[in-house]
């Protein structure tokens, strides 16, 4: 097993374990190594210093206990797991506390913004064009990021 420092095309850095350098190359070419923050699959190795244990120093970090299992995605370090947990918590709260208006999102958001219906939290789907129009009209909207696990 080998741990690589990786960087996506958007500049996010993360680490992941692979069986070999060849396994990394194969998975990247197949689009199986998404950035845990933005899901971009254009990933390259970043420059990293080797982990060498010297006299009196701790042993280099070992792969996770289940690293011997074949995986199709990058394993996450503690910072990446924390980011995923925060995104998931954000999504759970929105879906628990806001009304799902489905494909009528843009229409309902305008009604709320214009005072036609009482103000309330909503979520649903809107096309990019509809979302852009809402923003240009001054309607406060926030895209809900997809769950990182939806890509795995």
Secondary structure, 3 states (H helix, E strand, C coil): CEEEEEEECCCCEEEEEECCHHHHHHHHHCCCCCCCCCCCCCEEECCCCCCCCCCCCCCCCCCCCCCCCCCCCCCCCHHHHHHHHHHHHHHHHHHHHCEEEECCHHHHHHHHHCCCCCCCCEEECCCHHHHHHHHHCCCCCCCCCCCHHHHC
